[in-house]
Amino acid sequence: MNLNLKDFEVWFVTGSQDLYGEEALRQVVEDAKHVAASLNERPEIPVTVVYKPVMTSADEIRRLVLEANASEKCVGLILWMHTFSPARMWIGGLNVLHKPYVHFHTQYYRDIPWDAIDMDYMNLHQSAHGDREFGFINTRMRKNRKVVVGHWQDGEALQDIGHWTRVAAAWQDSQGAKIARFGDNMRDVAVTEGDKVAAQIQLGYEVNGYSLGDLTPYVDAATDAQINALLEEYEASYNLTDRVQEGGELRDGLRYSARIEVGMRAFLKDGGFKGFTTNFQNLVGLNQLPGLAVQRLMKDGYGFGAEGDWKTAALLRAMKVMSVGLPGGTSFMEDYVYHLDPAGSRILGAHMLEVCETIAAAKPVLDIQPLEIGGKDSPARLIFNGAAGPAICATLIDLGNRFRMVVNEVEAVDPPADLPKLPVARVLWDPKPNLKVAAEAWILAGGAHHSVYTQALTSKFVEDYCEIAGIEYLVIDENTEISKFKQDLRLGEIYYHLAKGL
C-alpha cells in the first residue's frame, strides 16, 4: 500500500497552569519536549509526533484545538497533564475539538526519588491528580477518548499509543473518502444495504453510485502497452497455469482481465476514490466479472465490497490504513462453508473471486476458471490458501438506529488437504471460543456474511475505531458465553436508545 504513516501527525499537548511560576513552567516545557521527541523516535508509534506549547489558559487551548481541527496532517492529539491543570479551562477547547485524542496518564520520572523528594518535586510532578482532574471533565462532558496509563518509556504504553495512532490515521483517511459503487446492491439482499447519509454523518466517508457506462470507457481505452506491462507483472508475481501463459488457449481471457484492471485503476485514480464495490448482476459492457483486478487493487490498499457492500468496502480501507507496515494481510472475506466435525469444527472463508493476496501463505496461482454465475466469460483469479495464525473477522452493520461492529477472534489453520478442485482463494479458521458459540453469537448480533479478515490487526484496533466513531462494539472471543452475550445485546439496545436523549 503506497501510504506513509509518517506523513500523518499527532500533536503532543501538555497541560499546566501559571500559578507555579516561570521557573517551574520552564521545566515543564523542557520535560514535555523531551517526552514528545522520545515518542517521535519510537518504532511503536508510526506517525510523526509533534510537540506543541504547554497550555496554561483557556484561550491557548481553544486556539490550539481550532488549529488542530483545520490541519489535514493532524490525526489527533496526545494530552498529558504534567502538573495540576484546572479542568474548567479545557471546556471551551474540548467543546469544539473534532479530532480524536489520547489522554496519556503518565509522569516524567518513572520512580519516586525516595531520599530527595521534597515539595518542589511534588508540585512539579502532579500527573497523579492533574490527570484525574482532566479525566473528570472529559467524563462530565461525555467525551469519547482513549486513556493510556503507564510511563512514557514503557513498552506496553507505547504500543497502546502506537495502535491508537494507526486507528486515528485511518479515521483521518476516512474523512471525505469517496467510495464508488459500480451498479447497485445485489437484488433482494438485506445486509449489504444501509443508510449512506447516516454513514457520511457519523463515519465521514461518502458513497455514490456509478453505472458500468461510467467505467467501460476506461476499460475500452486501455492500450496494448498498458496491458502488456500488466501481463509481465503477472508473470513475475504469480504462478501462471499453462492455459493463461503466452500461447495458452485462455491467454486472451487473461489479456481482457488486464484490460479491466487498467480501466478500473484509471477510473479510481481520476475520481480520487479509496474504495469501490461491484455486483455480478450488473456487468453491462464487461465481458467478465472483475476478479483479478479487484484482488490486486485490494493489495494496493483500496477498500472493496462485493454485491454493492459499501460498508465493508469502507471498513476494509480503514483497516488497510491501520495495518500499513505491520506483518500479516487484510482482505475482504465471506464465511462460506462449515466443517462440522465434532472433533474440530471450522469455517472455510472465501468468495467467488475477490480475496486479497496479502493473506496468502505462498505465491498464488493465476488461472481462469468458469464462474457459473453472472452470465459472462470465465474470469481470471488468484488461487491460494491463507496463512495460518491468529486473525480477526470484523463486520459493520446498520441496525436502523445505529451502526454496530461485530468482531470474532479466530485462529487460521492450514487446510488438511490440497483442495485441488476449489479454484478460489480461501482461508480455514477456528473461530473462538468454538464454532457453535461464535456462530450463534454472530447471528444473534446480526453480523453480516461479509467481513474484513485480517492477521495484521487485533480486536483492540477495531475497538479504538469504534470508540472514535461512537458506534457499538461487540467482540466474540475465547471468553464469550451466549447467556452473557444476549444480556449485552439487550443492554446495548437500552443504552443506545437512551443515549440519543443525553
Buried (B, 14 or more C-beta within 10 A) or exposed (E): BEBEBEEBBBBBBBBBBEEBEEEBBEBBBEBBBEBBEBBBEBEBBBBBBBBBEBBBEBEBBBEBBBEBEEBEBBBBBBBBBBBBBBBEBBBBBBEEBEBBBBBBBBBBEEEEEEEEEEEEEEBBBBBEEBBBBBBEBBEEEEBEBBEBEBBBEBEEBBBBBBBBBBBBBBBBBBBEBBBBBBBBBBEEBEBBBBBBEBBBEEBBBBBEBBBBEBBBEBBEEBEEEBBEEBBEEBBEBBBBBEBBBEEBEBBEBBBBBBBBBBBBBBBBEEBEBBBBBBBBBBBEBBBBBBBBBBBBBBBBBBBBBBBBBBBBBBBBBBBBBBBBEBEBBBBBBBBBEEBEEEEEBBBBBBBBBBBBBBBBBEEBBBBBBEBEEBEEBBBBBBBBBBBBBEBBBBBBBBBEEBBBBBBBBBBBBEBEEEBEEBBBBBBBBBBBBBBEBBBBBBEBBBBBBBBBBBBBBBBBBBBBBBBBBEBBBBBBBEEBEEEEBBEBBEEBBEEBEEEEEE
